[in-house]
Amino acid sequence: MIKKIGIVKKIFLYSSYPTIQGLYGYWNFKNENVFDRYATEFQKLRSYCSEHQIAIQTIKAIARGYWGNNKDRRKTWYEPLSDEKAIALNVHWGLGIPELFLNTVGDLKELPEMLKAASNFKQSI
C-alpha cells in the first residue's frame, strides 16, 4: 500500500474516480515498522483527496493479517479480528476521521460485531 499511495496522484491525472479505497487500520499506525512511512503517505493522500473532493473508503479495518496455515480460513484472504474490544478499537479508529468512509468486513461471521461497534461510536469534538 505504501508504494501505491505514491502513485495515486498520477492515477487521478488520467481518470475521474470520485472515490478510492485505502488501508486505514489501527495496526497500520501502531506498527513501528510501518508507521512513519505509512502515516506520512496516508496524510498526503488525505490532503490530496480533500483538495480534489475525492472520497476515501477504508478497507481491512479489522484485519489481523494473512491466514497463513490456519485451517479456520473463511471467505477472506486475511484473518479478521474476533475480539469484541479489538474490533471496537479498530472501527472507532476508522470512524474517528470524519472524511473517511469505513467499509464493512468481508467476513460475515464478524460483521455483527463490526456493525455493533459502529453503532456505538460517538464522534468527539
C-alpha positions in Angstrom: 0.0 0.0 0.0 2.8 2.4 0.8 4.1 2.3 -2.8 0.6 2.5 -4.2 -0.2 5.7 -2.3 2.8 7.4 -4.0 1.2 6.8 -7.5 -2.3 7.9 -6.5 -1.8 11.5 -7.9 -0.7 10.1 -11.2 -3.8 7.9 -11.4 -6.0 10.9 -10.8 -4.3 12.9 -13.5 -5.6 10.4 -16.1 -9.0 9.5 -14.6 -12.0 10.9 -12.8 -12.6 8.5 -9.9 -14.9 10.0 -7.3 -13.6 7.6 -4.6 -10.6 5.4 -3.8 -10.0 2.6 -1.4 -7.1 2.5 1.0 -5.9 0.6 4.1 -6.6 2.5 7.2 -6.4 0.3 10.3 -5.2 0.8 13.8 -2.4 -1.7 13.1 -1.0 0.5 10.2 -0.4 3.3 12.5 0.7 1.4 15.6 3.2 -0.9 13.9 6.6 0.6 14.4 7.9 -0.9 11.1 5.1 0.7 9.1 4.0 3.8 11.0 6.4 6.5 9.8 6.2 5.7 6.1 2.5 4.8 6.0 1.3 7.7 8.2 3.2 10.2 6.1 2.0 8.9 2.8 -1.6 8.4 4.0 -1.7 12.0 5.2 -0.5 13.2 1.8 -3.3 11.1 0.2 -5.9 12.5 2.6 -4.8 16.1 1.8 -4.8 15.5 -2.0 -8.3 13.8 -1.9 -9.7 16.6 0.3 -8.4 19.3 -2.1 -9.9 17.4 -5.1 -13.2 16.3 -3.5 -12.3 12.6 -3.7 -13.8 10.3 -1.1 -11.6 7.7 0.7 -13.1 4.3 1.5 -11.1 2.5 4.1 -10.7 -1.2 3.9 -9.4 -4.0 6.1 -10.2 -2.1 9.3 -10.4 -5.2 11.3 -7.8 -7.3 9.5 -5.4 -9.2 11.8 -3.2 -10.4 9.0 -2.8 -13.2 6.5 -4.4 -16.6 7.5 -1.1 -18.5 6.9 -1.6 -22.2 7.6 -4.6 -21.6 9.8 -7.3 -24.3 9.0 -10.1 -22.0 10.0 -10.0 -19.9 6.8 -13.2 -18.4 5.7 -14.1 -16.3 2.7 -11.4 -13.7 3.0 -7.6 -13.8 2.4 -7.0 -12.2 5.7 -7.8 -13.3 9.2 -10.2 -10.8 10.8 -10.0 -9.7 14.4 -12.5 -11.6 16.5 -12.2 -10.0 19.9 -15.1 -7.5 20.6 -12.8 -4.9 22.2 -10.2 -5.1 19.4 -12.9 -4.8 16.8 -14.4 -1.8 18.5 -11.0 -0.1 18.8 -10.3 -0.6 15.1 -13.8 0.5 14.0 -13.7 3.6 16.2 -10.2 4.4 14.9 -11.5 4.3 11.3 -14.6 6.3 12.1 -12.6 8.9 14.0 -11.6 10.7 10.8 -14.8 12.4 9.5 -13.9 12.5 5.9 -13.2 8.7 5.7 -15.7 6.1 4.9 -15.4 2.8 6.7 -16.2 -0.3 4.6 -17.6 -3.3 6.3 -15.7 -6.5 6.8 -15.7 -9.2 4.2 -16.0 -12.0 6.8 -19.7 -12.3 7.6 -19.0 -14.0 10.9 -17.5 -10.8 12.3 -19.9 -8.4 10.6 -22.4 -8.2 13.5 -19.6 -7.1 15.9 -18.3 -4.5 13.4 -21.8 -3.1 13.0 -22.3 -3.1 16.8 -19.1 -1.2 17.2 -20.0 1.3 14.5 -23.4 1.9 16.1 -21.8 2.6 19.5 -19.3 5.1 18.0 -19.5 8.7 19.3 -17.6 11.4 17.5 -15.5 13.5 19.8 -15.4 17.2 19.1 
